């Protein structure tokens, strides 16, 4: 039987955050714990930081026996991390799930961060009951993607790395590009327009969902986009990864 609560941990290029989640409602039942992602993003350092974060969560919530899901900014296949865009290259080919299980002393479920966010929105958010093709993109340090068709996730789509105008799309259109280049909302929206128009031409989706920390400012940029496809902010914003990881761990 699925347990009612589970822990979700979302490892990102900038921060590692986690909480206990109520799997019935998708609500966080503890505060959100957060630490900075260690400089360089190397496996040993990230493992250590995650261990510390988990200890804090477990202390508050007696979470030692709860299912634990961890999501990560890389292609994850059968527990192995197969790419490294904004983290150390040491992750490529690493049996990450196994290493985390050994270090944390418990079973975990390891998954791509955007896929976790997609599952969260599918089960508790903007994609509930939506038929057809839904594309969730997270706009953060990089661009993550979750492709969902009639409620089924196609994992590891990595649409942030589509080549667009000779560039890796996330390099120009992620939220980090706006910060790095001090772009205005209008200037950044032009890049998003180019990016989402391209996604539309490839997938003819029924819905776009925009996640990542910047989704809380969606009013500043979503109305500037002219698309055929409805585009909405993620209901769970920056908590979607935590929620999806927890939800996947319980199944
Ligand atoms: C990574 C993806 C990840 C996304 C968001 C990209 O650079 O390649 O795996 O989902 O960033 O973190």
Boltz pocket constraint, residues with backbone or C-beta under 6 A from the ligand:
constraints:
  - pocket:
      binder: B
      contacts: [[A, 13], [A, 72], [A, 73], [A, 74], [A, 75], [A, 83], [A, 84], [A, 85], [A, 86], [A, 112], [A, 113], [A, 114], [A, 115], [A, 138], [A, 140], [A, 141], [A, 142], [A, 143], [A, 144], [A, 145], [A, 158], [A, 160], [A, 170]]
      max_distance: 6.0
